[in-house]
Amino acid sequence: MTNEQTEKANGKSVKGILFLHALTPLHPGSGSALGAVDLPVQRERHTQWPVITGSSLKGVIRDECRPEKNGETDEKNQERFKEYQKWLAVFGPESKEESSAHAGAVNFTDARILAFPVRSLKGVFAWTTSPAVLLRFKRDLQIAGISTQWTIPDLPKVSKNDSDPKSWALFSDDDDSALKIAESDQIVLEEFDFTQYKQPSPENKTNEKKTDEKKTNNITLIASDISQAIPHEETKKTFPKHFAILSDDDFTYFVRNATEVATRIQLNPDTKTVKGKALFSEELIPPETLFYSIAIAEESKRHFEKETDTAKNVSLTPSDVIKYLEKVPQYIQLGGDATIGKGFCAKKICDKKYFEELNKKREG
Protein backbone atom coordinates (compact mmCIF):
# COMPACT_ATOMS: atom_id res chain seq x y z
CA MET A 1 0.00 0.00 0.00
CA THR A 2 1.42 3.38 -1.03
CA ASN A 3 1.61 6.39 1.26
CA GLU A 4 -1.26 8.05 -0.58
CA GLN A 5 -3.43 4.93 -0.20
CA THR A 6 -2.57 4.72 3.49
CA GLU A 7 -3.52 8.36 4.00
CA LYS A 8 -6.85 7.83 2.24
CA ALA A 9 -7.52 4.75 4.38
CA ASN A 10 -6.96 6.87 7.49
CA GLY A 11 -9.47 9.48 6.42
CA LYS A 12 -6.95 11.66 4.57
CA SER A 13 -5.07 12.58 7.71
CA VAL A 14 -1.69 11.80 9.23
CA LYS A 15 -1.09 12.23 12.94
CA GLY A 16 2.01 12.71 15.04
CA ILE A 17 2.83 13.48 18.65
CA LEU A 18 4.32 16.87 19.45
CA PHE A 19 6.29 16.68 22.70
CA LEU A 20 7.25 19.75 24.74
CA HIS A 21 9.96 19.80 27.41
CA ALA A 22 9.91 22.95 29.55
CA LEU A 23 13.44 24.32 29.98
CA THR A 24 12.49 27.43 31.95
CA PRO A 25 9.42 28.24 34.09
CA LEU A 26 6.30 28.34 31.94
CA HIS A 27 3.29 30.65 32.28
CA PRO A 28 0.42 29.70 29.94
CA GLY A 29 -1.83 32.25 31.61
CA SER A 30 -5.56 32.06 32.11
CA GLY A 31 -6.10 35.72 32.97
CA SER A 32 -6.83 37.16 36.40
CA ALA A 33 -8.40 35.14 39.21
CA LEU A 34 -10.09 35.65 42.56
CA GLY A 35 -7.83 33.20 44.42
CA ALA A 36 -4.57 33.72 46.27
CA VAL A 37 -2.61 33.87 43.01
CA ASP A 38 -3.39 36.86 40.79
CA LEU A 39 -2.32 35.22 37.53
CA PRO A 40 -2.79 31.43 37.58
CA VAL A 41 -1.88 29.05 34.75
CA GLN A 42 -4.38 27.36 32.45
CA ARG A 43 -5.89 24.22 33.95
CA GLU A 44 -8.39 21.62 32.83
CA ARG A 45 -11.72 22.15 34.49
CA HIS A 46 -12.36 18.52 35.45
CA THR A 47 -8.85 17.50 36.56
CA GLN A 48 -7.21 20.80 37.52
CA TRP A 49 -4.09 19.62 35.70
CA PRO A 50 -2.05 22.27 33.83
CA VAL A 51 -2.72 22.50 30.10
CA ILE A 52 -1.59 24.59 27.11
CA THR A 53 -4.46 25.39 24.76
CA GLY A 54 -4.17 24.26 21.15
CA SER A 55 -4.81 27.79 19.87
CA SER A 56 -1.81 29.14 21.81
CA LEU A 57 0.36 26.28 20.62
CA LYS A 58 -0.63 26.67 16.96
CA GLY A 59 -0.15 30.44 17.11
CA VAL A 60 3.43 30.10 18.35
CA ILE A 61 4.31 27.38 15.84
CA ARG A 62 2.71 29.37 13.01
CA ASP A 63 4.81 32.40 13.90
CA GLU A 64 8.00 30.33 14.19
CA CYS A 65 7.47 28.99 10.65
CA ARG A 66 6.61 32.36 9.12
CA PRO A 67 8.64 32.96 5.91
CA GLU A 68 10.68 36.05 5.20
CA LYS A 69 8.83 39.35 5.01
CA ASN A 70 7.46 40.63 1.70
CA GLY A 71 6.89 37.10 0.47
CA GLU A 72 3.18 37.85 0.24
CA THR A 73 3.72 40.65 -2.29
CA ASP A 74 6.97 39.69 -3.95
CA GLU A 75 5.55 37.69 -6.87
CA LYS A 76 8.72 38.40 -8.88
CA ASN A 77 10.64 36.21 -6.45
CA GLN A 78 8.81 32.97 -7.21
CA GLU A 79 10.60 30.88 -4.60
CA ARG A 80 9.77 33.28 -1.78
CA PHE A 81 6.20 33.70 -3.05
CA LYS A 82 5.58 29.92 -3.19
CA GLU A 83 7.01 29.46 0.28
CA TYR A 84 4.59 32.04 1.65
CA GLN A 85 1.64 30.35 -0.11
CA LYS A 86 2.69 27.01 1.36
CA TRP A 87 2.80 28.57 4.83
CA LEU A 88 -0.76 29.87 4.33
CA ALA A 89 -1.88 26.45 3.13
CA VAL A 90 -0.49 24.76 6.26
CA PHE A 91 -1.67 27.24 8.90
CA GLY A 92 -4.56 29.05 7.20
CA PRO A 93 -5.04 32.59 5.82
CA GLU A 94 -4.09 35.63 7.84
CA SER A 95 -5.87 38.33 5.80
CA LYS A 96 -9.53 39.20 6.34
CA GLU A 97 -10.16 38.85 2.60
CA GLU A 98 -9.15 35.19 2.59
CA SER A 99 -10.18 34.23 6.13
CA SER A 100 -13.26 32.38 4.89
CA ALA A 101 -11.57 30.86 1.82
CA HIS A 102 -10.15 27.79 3.54
CA ALA A 103 -8.90 26.38 6.82
CA GLY A 104 -5.33 25.39 7.62
CA ALA A 105 -4.09 21.87 6.94
CA VAL A 106 -2.72 21.24 10.45
CA ASN A 107 -4.49 21.11 13.80
CA PHE A 108 -3.10 20.82 17.30
CA THR A 109 -4.93 19.47 20.31
CA ASP A 110 -4.43 21.04 23.73
CA ALA A 111 -1.01 20.11 25.10
CA ARG A 112 -1.66 17.76 28.02
CA ILE A 113 0.65 17.10 30.93
CA LEU A 114 2.70 13.90 30.74
CA ALA A 115 5.21 14.17 33.59
CA PHE A 116 5.54 16.70 36.41
CA PRO A 117 8.78 17.36 38.35
CA VAL A 118 8.58 17.14 42.14
CA ARG A 119 11.36 17.89 44.64
CA SER A 120 12.95 14.69 45.96
CA LEU A 121 15.03 14.00 49.07
CA LYS A 122 17.36 11.98 46.85
CA GLY A 123 18.17 12.65 43.23
CA VAL A 124 17.14 16.34 43.37
CA PHE A 125 13.74 15.79 41.72
CA ALA A 126 11.47 13.08 40.33
CA TRP A 127 9.48 13.06 37.12
CA THR A 128 6.05 11.93 38.30
CA THR A 129 2.97 10.72 36.48
CA SER A 130 -0.13 8.68 37.33
CA PRO A 131 -2.30 5.85 35.93
CA ALA A 132 -4.92 8.34 34.70
CA VAL A 133 -2.28 10.34 32.82
CA LEU A 134 -0.86 7.16 31.31
CA LEU A 135 -4.32 5.92 30.31
CA ARG A 136 -4.95 9.16 28.44
CA PHE A 137 -1.48 9.12 26.90
CA LYS A 138 -1.93 5.54 25.68
CA ARG A 139 -5.34 6.44 24.20
CA ASP A 140 -3.92 9.49 22.42
CA LEU A 141 -1.06 7.43 21.02
CA GLN A 142 -3.66 5.05 19.58
CA ILE A 143 -5.42 8.02 17.96
CA ALA A 144 -2.11 8.76 16.24
CA GLY A 145 -1.88 5.12 15.13
CA ILE A 146 0.92 4.35 17.59
CA SER A 147 0.87 1.06 19.52
CA THR A 148 2.52 0.57 22.91
CA GLN A 149 4.09 -2.45 24.59
CA TRP A 150 3.15 -1.49 28.15
CA THR A 151 0.01 -1.74 30.25
CA ILE A 152 -1.60 0.75 32.63
CA PRO A 153 -0.23 0.07 36.13
CA ASP A 154 -2.53 -0.37 39.10
CA LEU A 155 -1.79 1.12 42.52
CA PRO A 156 -3.77 0.08 45.64
CA LYS A 157 -5.90 2.63 47.42
CA VAL A 158 -4.97 3.52 50.97
CA SER A 159 -7.69 2.48 53.41
CA LYS A 160 -8.32 4.55 56.52
CA ASN A 161 -8.74 1.28 58.42
CA ASP A 162 -5.17 0.19 57.68
CA SER A 163 -3.07 -0.05 60.82
CA ASP A 164 -0.09 1.26 58.86
CA PRO A 165 -1.45 3.33 55.95
CA LYS A 166 1.09 3.96 53.22
CA SER A 167 1.28 6.02 50.07
CA TRP A 168 2.34 3.72 47.26
CA ALA A 169 4.45 4.44 44.20
CA LEU A 170 6.05 2.57 41.34
CA PHE A 171 9.65 3.33 40.46
CA SER A 172 12.75 1.57 39.23
CA ASP A 173 14.00 -1.31 41.37
CA ASP A 174 17.50 -0.90 40.02
CA ASP A 175 20.28 -0.30 42.52
CA ASP A 176 21.29 2.84 40.62
CA SER A 177 17.86 4.47 41.06
CA ALA A 178 18.38 8.13 41.84
CA LEU A 179 15.31 8.38 44.08
CA LYS A 180 15.46 5.44 46.51
CA ILE A 181 16.55 6.01 50.09
CA ALA A 182 19.56 3.82 50.85
CA GLU A 183 18.71 0.28 51.97
CA SER A 184 14.97 0.88 51.80
CA ASP A 185 12.06 0.63 49.39
CA GLN A 186 10.99 4.26 49.85
CA ILE A 187 11.30 7.62 48.14
CA VAL A 188 10.53 11.03 49.65
CA LEU A 189 8.87 13.71 47.50
CA GLU A 190 8.45 17.12 49.10
CA GLU A 191 7.56 16.15 52.71
CA PHE A 192 5.77 12.90 51.80
CA ASP A 193 7.24 9.41 51.77
CA PHE A 194 6.16 6.76 49.25
CA THR A 195 6.70 3.02 49.45
CA GLN A 196 7.57 0.89 46.44
CA TYR A 197 4.52 -1.17 45.51
CA LYS A 198 5.12 -4.76 44.45
CA GLN A 199 2.25 -6.79 43.08
CA PRO A 200 1.63 -9.73 45.47
CA SER A 201 1.41 -13.14 43.86
CA PRO A 202 -1.16 -15.70 45.08
CA GLU A 203 1.06 -18.51 43.85
CA ASN A 204 4.53 -19.68 44.81
CA LYS A 205 7.64 -17.54 45.13
CA THR A 206 8.84 -18.44 41.65
CA ASN A 207 5.73 -16.93 40.13
CA GLU A 208 6.04 -13.97 42.48
CA LYS A 209 9.54 -13.31 41.17
CA LYS A 210 8.27 -13.45 37.59
CA THR A 211 5.45 -11.04 38.48
CA ASP A 212 7.92 -8.54 39.96
CA GLU A 213 10.20 -8.84 36.93
CA LYS A 214 7.24 -8.29 34.59
CA LYS A 215 6.15 -5.24 36.59
CA THR A 216 9.67 -3.81 36.52
CA ASN A 217 9.84 -4.36 32.77
CA ASN A 218 6.50 -2.61 32.36
CA ILE A 219 7.80 0.43 34.27
CA THR A 220 10.92 0.41 32.11
CA LEU A 221 8.81 0.40 28.93
CA ILE A 222 6.64 3.27 30.21
CA ALA A 223 9.71 5.30 31.18
CA SER A 224 11.26 4.62 27.77
CA ASP A 225 8.21 5.85 25.85
CA ILE A 226 7.81 8.98 27.98
CA SER A 227 11.52 9.78 27.77
CA GLN A 228 11.08 10.17 24.00
CA ALA A 229 9.58 13.56 24.84
CA ILE A 230 13.07 14.80 25.74
CA PRO A 231 15.17 15.87 22.71
CA HIS A 232 18.40 16.18 24.71
CA GLU A 233 20.03 12.73 24.70
CA GLU A 234 21.95 13.05 27.96
CA THR A 235 18.84 14.21 29.81
CA LYS A 236 16.79 11.42 28.22
CA LYS A 237 19.21 8.82 29.63
CA THR A 238 18.66 10.08 33.20
CA PHE A 239 14.85 9.92 32.95
CA PRO A 240 14.27 6.26 34.03
CA LYS A 241 16.34 6.78 37.18
CA HIS A 242 14.20 9.78 38.16
CA PHE A 243 10.81 8.38 37.13
CA ALA A 244 7.97 7.54 39.54
CA ILE A 245 4.31 6.63 39.07
CA LEU A 246 2.06 7.95 41.84
CA SER A 247 -1.63 7.46 42.52
CA ASP A 248 -4.00 9.81 40.70
CA ASP A 249 -4.80 11.64 43.95
CA ASP A 250 -1.15 12.13 44.92
CA PHE A 251 -0.23 13.29 41.41
CA THR A 252 -3.14 15.75 41.37
CA TYR A 253 -2.06 17.13 44.76
CA PHE A 254 1.41 17.91 43.43
CA VAL A 255 0.30 19.55 40.17
CA ARG A 256 -2.09 21.72 42.17
CA ASN A 257 0.25 22.67 45.00
CA ALA A 258 3.85 22.20 43.83
CA THR A 259 3.94 24.80 41.06
CA GLU A 260 6.05 27.93 41.47
CA VAL A 261 4.46 31.21 42.60
CA ALA A 262 6.46 34.36 41.86
CA THR A 263 5.70 37.82 43.23
CA ARG A 264 6.48 40.66 40.87
CA ILE A 265 6.59 44.41 41.36
CA GLN A 266 7.26 47.56 39.39
CA LEU A 267 9.29 50.26 41.14
CA ASN A 268 8.83 53.98 40.84
CA PRO A 269 12.16 55.16 39.37
CA ASP A 270 12.22 58.23 41.61
CA THR A 271 11.13 56.83 45.00
CA LYS A 272 12.23 53.22 44.49
CA THR A 273 8.95 52.07 46.01
CA VAL A 274 6.20 49.96 44.46
CA LYS A 275 4.48 51.93 41.73
CA GLY A 276 0.72 52.18 42.24
CA LYS A 277 -0.87 48.72 42.24
CA ALA A 278 2.01 47.10 40.39
CA LEU A 279 2.37 44.28 42.92
CA PHE A 280 1.06 40.92 41.78
CA SER A 281 1.75 37.20 41.97
CA GLU A 282 1.78 34.72 39.12
CA GLU A 283 1.87 30.95 38.90
CA LEU A 284 4.58 29.19 36.91
CA ILE A 285 4.85 25.59 35.75
CA PRO A 286 8.33 24.41 36.81
CA PRO A 287 11.14 23.57 34.39
CA GLU A 288 11.44 19.89 33.33
CA THR A 289 7.64 19.49 32.97
CA LEU A 290 6.67 17.37 29.96
CA PHE A 291 3.61 18.02 27.77
CA TYR A 292 2.33 16.43 24.57
CA SER A 293 -0.13 17.36 21.84
CA ILE A 294 -1.54 15.49 18.85
CA ALA A 295 -0.65 17.12 15.52
CA ILE A 296 -3.27 16.26 12.90
CA ALA A 297 -2.32 16.92 9.27
CA GLU A 298 -4.78 16.91 6.38
CA GLU A 299 -4.68 17.69 2.68
CA SER A 300 -4.18 21.36 1.94
CA LYS A 301 -7.33 23.27 1.04
CA ARG A 302 -5.74 26.30 -0.62
CA HIS A 303 -7.37 26.09 -4.05
CA PHE A 304 -8.73 29.08 -5.96
CA GLU A 305 -10.79 28.88 -9.16
CA LYS A 306 -10.24 32.44 -10.37
CA GLU A 307 -7.54 32.61 -13.00
CA THR A 308 -5.96 35.60 -11.29
CA ASP A 309 -5.56 33.58 -8.07
CA THR A 310 -4.38 30.23 -9.42
CA ALA A 311 -0.77 31.13 -8.62
CA LYS A 312 -1.76 30.90 -4.96
CA ASN A 313 -2.92 27.30 -5.24
CA VAL A 314 -0.98 24.83 -3.11
CA SER A 315 -1.31 21.04 -3.17
CA LEU A 316 0.07 19.27 -0.10
CA THR A 317 -0.58 15.74 1.14
CA PRO A 318 -0.94 15.08 4.88
CA SER A 319 2.60 13.65 4.88
CA ASP A 320 3.87 16.86 3.24
CA VAL A 321 2.22 18.88 6.01
CA ILE A 322 3.81 16.80 8.78
CA LYS A 323 7.16 17.14 7.04
CA TYR A 324 6.65 20.92 6.82
CA LEU A 325 6.51 21.01 10.64
CA GLU A 326 10.18 20.05 10.66
CA LYS A 327 10.74 23.75 9.98
CA VAL A 328 9.70 24.47 13.57
CA PRO A 329 12.89 25.31 15.52
CA GLN A 330 13.92 22.85 18.22
CA TYR A 331 13.45 25.56 20.84
CA ILE A 332 10.28 27.63 21.00
CA GLN A 333 8.85 30.05 23.55
CA LEU A 334 5.33 29.60 24.93
CA GLY A 335 3.17 31.60 27.30
CA GLY A 336 3.75 34.95 28.97
CA ASP A 337 6.85 36.72 30.31
CA ALA A 338 8.87 35.98 27.18
CA THR A 339 11.07 39.05 27.73
CA ILE A 340 12.27 37.75 31.10
CA GLY A 341 13.21 34.30 29.87
CA LYS A 342 10.08 32.35 30.69
CA GLY A 343 8.49 29.70 28.50
CA PHE A 344 11.49 28.22 26.68
CA CYS A 345 10.59 24.68 25.57
CA ALA A 346 12.35 22.03 23.54
CA LYS A 347 10.04 20.40 21.00
CA LYS A 348 10.12 17.01 19.34
CA ILE A 349 7.70 15.50 16.82
CA CYS A 350 7.36 11.69 16.72
CA ASP A 351 5.18 9.80 14.27
CA LYS A 352 4.06 6.19 13.97
CA LYS A 353 7.23 5.18 12.14
CA TYR A 354 9.39 6.59 14.95
CA PHE A 355 7.73 4.41 17.60
CA GLU A 356 7.73 1.35 15.33
CA GLU A 357 11.50 1.64 14.97
CA LEU A 358 11.80 2.14 18.73
CA ASN A 359 9.85 -1.07 19.41
CA LYS A 360 11.99 -3.00 16.90
CA LYS A 361 15.16 -1.90 18.71
CA ARG A 362 13.74 -3.21 21.99
CA GLU A 363 12.82 -6.55 20.46
CA GLY A 364 16.19 -6.83 18.78
N, C-alpha and C positions, 0 to 999 in steps of 0.2 A: 504493500500500500504506500503510495507516494505521500509526501508531506501535505499536498493540497487535498488529497482524499481524506487523510487523517483529520485535517482541519474541518472539512465539511462534515465528517462523521461526528465531530465534537460540537456541532452547532456553529461552525465558522468562528471559533474562538480558541485562543491559546492562552493558557494561564501559567503564571510563575509566582514564586514567593519572593517578595521584597523584604529583606531583613534590615533592621536598623539597630545599630549598637551606639548607645549614647556615650560620647567621649567627654562631654562637659555637662554640667547641670542643665536640665531641659525644662522650659516653661511653655507648654502648649496651653495657653490661658483660656479660661472660660468666662472672662469678664469679672466684674465685681461680685462680692457675696456678702451675706449678712453674718457669716460665722466669724471665728477668731482670726482667720486669715483673709486679708483684703482681696488678694488676687490668687484664687486657687487654680489648680490645673484641671483640665478636662477629665471627667470621669464618666464611666458608664452608669446609667441610672440604676440598673438592677443589681450590679455587682459592686459598684463604687471602686472598680479598678481603673487606673489611669488609661487613657486612650488618646490617640492622635487622629483627628477626623480626616476622612479621605479627601475632603475638599482642600484642607490645609496642605496635605501631603502632595496632592496633584499640583497645586499652585506653585509650590517650591520646586518640584521636579520640572514643571513646565518652564519656569524662569531659568533654571540651570541649563536647560537644553536650548534656550533661545538663540537663534543664529545671530550673526553680525548685524548691526544696525543698517538701515537703508536697503535691506534685502527685499522689503515689501514693495519698494518703488523702483529698484534698480533692475529693470527688465533687460537692460543691455548686458548686464553681467548674468548670463544664463545660469551659471552654477550656483551663484548666491541666491538668485530668484527661486530656483527649484528647491534649494535647501529650505528656504522660508516656507514655500508651499507644502513641503513635506512636514515641517514642524506644525503647520496649521492642520494638516490632515490627521496627525497623531493626537494633538491636544485640543483641537477645536478652534473655531474662529475667535478673533479678539476684537474685531470691529463690529459696530452695531449693525452695519449694512448686511453683514454675512452671518450674524449671530443665529439666525433661524434657518440658515442654509443647510447645515449638517452638524452632527455631534462629533466629538473626538473619537479616535479609534482605540483609546486606552482608558481603562477605568481602574481606580484604586479603592479597595475597601478601607474602612477605618483600620489604623494600625493598632493591633491588640498587643497587650503585654504578654511576654513569653517567659521572661526570667527577671527577678527583682533582686538587687543586691542588698544584703542585710549585714550589719556589723557582726563579726564573729570574734569570740575570745581567742581562737586559734585561726591562723590563716588569713587574718585581716578582715575578710568578708566572705560571705557565701552567696552564690547565685541560687535563689530559691524559686520554686514553682509549686504547683499543686495538681492533684488529679483532675480538677475541673478545667484548669488551664490546658493540661495535656490532652484532655478529651476534645476540647475545642480546636486545639492545634492539629490533632490527628484528623479531625473532621475537615478542617480547612485544607490540609494537605490532600485529602481525597478529592475535594472540589477541584484542586489543581491537577488531578490525575496522578498524584504521587502516593505510592504505597509505602507502608512502614513495616518494620520487622519487630516492633515492640508492642506491648500491651499496656493498657491503663493500670497503674498500680493501685492497690487498695490499702488504705491505712485504717486501723481500728479506731472507733470513737471512744473517747475517754468517758467512762461512767462515773457519776458522782458517788456511786456506792462502792467504788474500788477503794480498798484499804490503802493502796499506794498508787494514786492516779498519776499517769505519766503522759507527757506530750510526745507523740511518736514522730519519727522522720525516717526517710530512706536516703542513704548516702553511701558512698563507696566504702567497701570493706577492706580495701587495700591498705597495707601498712603505711604507704606514703600519702594517705589522705591528709589534706591540709587542714581539715576541720576537726578531726577527732581529738578529744582530750587523751593524753597519754594513758595507756593501759586501761582504757574504759571503752564503752560503746555509746558515748554521749558526745554531743556538740552543744555549744552555748551560743545562741544568737541574741544580741542585745542582752537583756537580763534574764532570758528564759533558756532553760536547758531542755534538750530533746534527746530521746533515747532511740538508738537504732532499732527499727522494727524488723524482725525476722519471722517470716511466715511459718507457723508451727505445722508440723507434719503429723497426721494421725497414724502413720505407719512407722516402720522401724527407722533406726538412725541413718541407715544407708539412703533411704528415700528422703529423709530430712536433709541430708547433705546435698542431694541432687536438687531439692527444692530451693535451698539457699543459693546454690550455684546458679540456678536458672534465674532467681530473682536478681542476683548480682549482675548477671549478663543482661537482663532486661534494663536495669538502671544504666549500665554502660551504653547500651544502644540508644536509650533516651538522651543521655548526655551527649553522645556523638551527634545525633541529629540536631539537637539544639545548638551545639557548638558551631554548626555550619553558619549560624547567624553572625559569627565574628570573622571579619575579613583578615585581621592580623593573625598570622600563623602562630607566633609565639604565645599570644594571649589565648588562642583557641586550644593549644596544648594544655594549658593550665585549667581549663574549664572543668573537666571531670573531677579533679581533685577538690574543687570548690563548689561542687554541685550538691544540692539537697532538695528533696521533695517533702514538703510539709502538708499537713491537712489543709483543706480549703479554708477553714475558719482561721487557722494560724497564718496562712498566707495573706488572707484578706486583712487581718489585723495589721500586718507589717506594711502592706501597700497603702493602708489608710493612715498609719501613724508614724511610719519611719521615713517619710519624705523629708526633704530639707525645707526649712522656712527661713527666709532671709528678710531682714528689716532694712529698708532703704530710706534715705532722706535726701533732701536737696537743701544745701546751705545758702543762706544769704551772703553774697560775696563781701558785703561791708561789715556785717555784725558777726559773721561766722556762726550764726544760730540757724535752726531749722526755719526754712522759708515757708510761711503760711501754713497750709495743711499738707505740705510735701513730706509726710511721714507715713509710710505704708509698709505692709508686709506682703510677701508673695511666696507661693509654694513652688518648689522645684523638684523635679524627678531626678534622683541622684545619677551620677555617671555610672556606667557599666550596665544600666538597664537595657534589656533586649526587647524589641518590638518586632512584629511582622505584619505584613499586609499582603493581600492577594492582588496581583496585577493581572487584569483581564484584557487581552488584546483581541480586537476584531478587525474585519476588513475595513479599509479606509472608505469614508463616505464623501470625500471631496470630489464631486463630479458636477460639472456645470454644462448645461446644454447650449447656452448662448455661444455663438462663434467667437465673440470678443473675450469670453472667459475660459475658453478651452485650455489655454496655456496654464491655467491654475489647477487643472485636473491632476489628481495624484492617485495612483493605484498601488496599494500596499496590502500584502497578505498579513494575517495575524502574526505569522512568524517574523515578517519584516518589521512589524511594530515592536515586538519584543526585542528584536535585535537593535532597533533604534534606541531603546532605553539604555543600551550600553554607553551611549553618549553622556549619561548622567555621571558627574564626577564621583569618585569614591567617597568624598567627604562633602556633605551638605549641611546646611544650617536650618533648623526647624524651630518654630515658636518665637516667643518674644525675647527681648534683651540681647539681640544679635550684636549690638555695638559694644557690649561688655563681655563678649566671649561665651555667651550661653547658647545652647542648642546645637553644638557641633556633633554630628552623627556620622558614623561610617556605614555605608550602604552596601548591600550585596544582593544580587538577584540570582535565584536558583530555580531551574525548571525541572521538569520530569526527568530529562536525560541526566541532569546532574546527580539526582538522587539514585537513579538506576546504576550509574557508574559507581557511586559510593557503596551501594549494597553489594555489587559484584566484587569490590575490593575486600569487603568483609568476608564474603564467602570464599574468596580465593586465599 
